[in-house]
Amino acid sequence: MNQGRIWCVVHPTVGLPLFLGSVALISFVVHFAILNNVDWFAAYWGG
């Protein structure tokens, strides 16, 4: 693992939650943007 030295700078108990949280946040933003910009989603929820 050539990126193993990063944990000398950032402690894993801080870095891993930040990394996973940012991935989850980006995923929610992308899904929200896609569902807001398609025309079939409102019709799907409306029945």
N, CA, C and O of each residue as an XYZ file, in Angstrom:
188
protein
N       0.856     -1.181      0.000
C       0.000      0.000      0.000
C       0.894      1.233      0.000
O       1.570      1.519      0.988
N       0.893      1.943     -1.087
C       1.793      3.085     -1.205
C       1.227      4.359     -0.580
O       1.953      5.347     -0.473
N      -0.035      4.375     -0.166
C      -0.593      5.539      0.511
C      -0.660      5.328      2.012
O      -1.378      6.056      2.697
N       0.060      4.363      2.539
C       0.024      4.065      3.967
C       0.596      5.179      4.827
O       0.257      5.285      6.005
N       1.462      6.014      4.254
C       2.072      7.098      5.037
C       1.104      8.227      5.344
O       1.414      9.079      6.177
N      -0.070      8.266      4.695
C      -1.034      9.330      4.981
C      -1.478      9.281      6.433
O      -1.813     10.315      7.011
N      -1.486      8.080      7.038
C      -1.933      7.947      8.412
C      -0.899      8.471      9.403
O      -1.171      8.536     10.602
N       0.288      8.846      8.916
C       1.245      9.556      9.776
C       0.831     11.015      9.936
O       1.237     11.674     10.894
N       0.030     11.519      9.009
C      -0.420     12.915      9.034
C      -1.825     13.017      9.613
O      -2.088     13.865     10.467
N      -2.723     12.161      9.154
C      -4.121     12.167      9.587
C      -4.389     10.852     10.313
O      -4.136      9.779      9.766
N      -4.890     10.928     11.519
C      -5.183      9.729     12.294
C      -6.377      9.003     11.673
O      -7.332      9.660     11.259
N      -6.355      7.668     11.595
C      -7.449      6.933     10.950
C      -8.817      7.151     11.584
O      -9.831      7.066     10.891
N      -8.870      7.431     12.885
C     -10.173      7.647     13.517
C     -10.788      8.975     13.093
O     -11.981      9.196     13.299
N      -9.999      9.853     12.511
C     -10.513     11.110     11.979
C     -10.673     11.015     10.469
O     -11.683     11.453      9.917
N      -9.681     10.445      9.807
C      -9.673     10.419      8.344
C     -10.719      9.517      7.727
O     -11.359      9.897      6.746
N     -10.906      8.339      8.277
C     -11.878      7.415      7.684
C     -13.311      7.911      7.784
O     -14.028      7.849      6.786
N     -13.777      8.408      8.950
C     -15.142      8.958      8.971
C     -15.315     10.166      8.052
O     -16.369     10.327      7.436
N     -14.300     11.008      7.954
C     -14.392     12.148      7.031
C     -14.488     11.667      5.593
O     -15.296     12.180      4.819
N     -13.674     10.691      5.233
C     -13.694     10.169      3.873
C     -15.034      9.507      3.553
O     -15.637      9.796      2.520
N     -15.499      8.626      4.431
C     -16.768      7.938      4.182
C     -17.957      8.899      4.217
O     -18.913      8.739      3.458
N     -17.895      9.891      5.097
C     -18.956     10.891      5.141
C     -19.010     11.729      3.881
O     -20.091     12.055      3.392
N     -17.835     12.080      3.349
C     -17.819     12.871      2.120
C     -18.318     12.050      0.937
O     -18.995     12.583      0.058
N     -17.995     10.764      0.903
C     -18.506      9.900     -0.171
C     -20.027      9.802     -0.088
O     -20.709      9.885     -1.109
N     -20.559      9.627      1.111
C     -22.010      9.544      1.274
C     -22.690     10.856      0.899
O     -23.733     10.852      0.245
N     -22.105     11.975      1.309
C     -22.679     13.280      0.979
C     -22.692     13.520     -0.526
O     -23.691     13.989     -1.071
N     -21.602     13.205     -1.193
C     -21.549     13.376     -2.647
C     -22.580     12.478     -3.321
O     -23.217     12.888     -4.292
N     -22.750     11.257     -2.815
C     -23.739     10.345     -3.387
C     -25.152     10.909     -3.245
O     -25.931     10.868     -4.197
N     -25.488     11.433     -2.066
C     -26.813     12.022     -1.875
C     -27.024     13.233     -2.773
O     -28.107     13.405     -3.332
N     -26.015     14.067     -2.917
C     -26.142     15.257     -3.773
C     -26.357     14.856     -5.224
O     -27.196     15.439     -5.910
N     -25.609     13.867     -5.696
C     -25.752     13.428     -7.082
C     -27.135     12.819     -7.315
O     -27.784     13.112     -8.319
N     -27.584     11.971     -6.385
C     -28.908     11.375     -6.556
C     -30.013     12.430     -6.498
O     -30.968     12.369     -7.272
N     -29.891     13.382     -5.599
C     -30.893     14.446     -5.505
C     -30.932     15.265     -6.790
O     -32.009     15.601     -7.282
N     -29.763     15.585     -7.333
C     -29.708     16.373     -8.564
C     -30.308     15.613     -9.739
O     -31.022     16.190    -10.559
N     -30.019     14.329     -9.818
C     -30.576     13.534    -10.918
C     -32.090     13.447    -10.800
O     -32.802     13.636    -11.786
N     -32.588     13.159     -9.591
C     -34.027     12.991     -9.430
C     -34.785     14.306     -9.572
O     -35.968     14.300     -9.911
N     -34.128     15.420     -9.322
C     -34.783     16.712     -9.519
C     -34.806     17.147    -10.975
O     -35.622     17.985    -11.358
N     -33.925     16.591    -11.788
C     -33.804     17.053    -13.167
C     -34.354     16.080    -14.197
O     -34.114     16.247    -15.392
N     -35.079     15.076    -13.757
C     -35.750     14.187    -14.705
C     -37.247     14.443    -14.618
O     -37.774     14.781    -13.557
N     -37.911     14.282    -15.727
C     -39.326     14.622    -15.754
C     -40.233     13.485    -15.304
O     -41.398     13.727    -14.988
N     -39.737     12.255    -15.267
C     -40.589     11.132    -14.909
C     -40.720     10.941    -13.412
O     -41.606     10.205    -12.977
N     -39.882     11.567    -12.607
C     -39.889     11.290    -11.173
C     -41.144     11.836    -10.494
O     -41.727     11.165     -9.643
N     -41.563     13.043    -10.860
C     -42.778     13.609    -10.265
C     -43.997     12.776    -10.675
O     -44.908     12.572     -9.872
N     -44.014     12.304    -11.900
C     -45.131     11.465    -12.341
C     -45.134     10.134    -11.606
O     -46.198      9.585    -11.321
N     -43.960      9.616    -11.300
C     -43.861      8.364    -10.562
C     -44.424      8.522     -9.152
O     -45.185      7.672     -8.689
N     -44.055      9.609     -8.467
C     -44.565      9.836     -7.121
C     -46.045     10.184     -7.141
O     -46.772      9.884     -6.194
N     -46.490     10.818     -8.223
C     -47.897     11.198     -8.323
C     -48.812     10.042     -8.655
O     -50.029     10.151     -8.507
N     -48.241      8.932     -9.104
C     -49.041      7.771     -9.427
C     -49.381      7.749    -10.874
O     -50.060      6.832    -11.336
